[in-house]
């Protein structure tokens, strides 16, 4: 009990070394698994990001189209108002007045 057995000490040291080596291998496996999981998650995040970016671009294109259509409609309305005013002025020059309108 009190004596040091050289063979037993050497065997214990080998066992400790083997245990540490096994622990390191397990930690490496866990680290590789975590790395793989992180890579998959990163790829999925990039795919989602690209998808939402495309959706945002479609939305922006739609907004631009709507804005262009609104601007064209506004220009057409302005032109129509100017044309109506011109015809009204011409009618007034020829003697027309609003009192000439017959109500039904």
N, C-alpha and C positions, 0 to 999 in steps of 0.2 A: 504494500500500500504506500509506504513512504519512499520506496525506491523508484528511480526513473528507469523505465524499461525503454531502451533505445529503439527496439523494433516496434513497440507499441506507439512510441512517440512519432516515429517515421510514418507509420500507418495512419495515425491521426492527422498528421500534416498533409498526407496525400488525400485523405478524405476531405479535409478542409479545402484543399486546393480544388478538388473535384467539385465540391459543393459551390465554391465561388465561381468556378468556370461554368457550371450549370446555371447558376443564377445570372451570370452575364449573358449567356446564350438566351435565356428566357427574356431578359430585358431587351435584348436585340430583337427578338421575335415580336415582342409587344411594340417596340419602337417602330419596326417596319410596318406592322399592322396599322398603327396610328398614322404613319406617313401615307400609306395607301388610302386610308379612309379620308385623310385631309386632301389628298390629290383628287379623289373622286368628288368630294364636296366642292372643291375649287372648280373642277370642270363643270359640275352642275350649276354652280353660281354663275360661271361665265356664260353658260348656255341661257340661263334665265335672264341675265343682264342683256345679252344680245337680243333675245326675244322682246324684252320690254323696250329696248332701244329702237327696234324696228317698229313696234307699235307706236312709240312716241313720234317717230319720223312720219308714219302714216297720218297720225293725228295732226301734226304740224302741216303736212301737205294739204289735208282737208281744210284746216283753218285758213291757209293761204288761198285755197280755191274759193272758200266762202267769202273771204275778205275781198278778193278780186271781183266776185259776182256782185257783192254789195256796192263796191265802187262803181261798177258798170251801171248798176240799177240807179244809183244816185246821180250819175252823169246823165243817164237817159231821162230821169225825172226832171233834172235841171233844164235840159234841152227842151223837154215838153212844156215846162212852165214858161220858158222864154218864147217858144212858138205860140203858145196860147195868149201870152201877153201881147205879142206882135199882132195877132189876129184881132184881139180885143181893141187894141189901139187903132188899127185900120178901120174896124167897124165903127168906133167912136168918131173917127175923122169923117166917116160917111154918114154920120147923123144918128147912129144907134145909141140908145141909152138903156140903162137897166130897167127903166120903167116900161120899156117896150116888151118886156118879157110877159107873156100871158100865163097866168097860173091856171092849172087844170083842176 
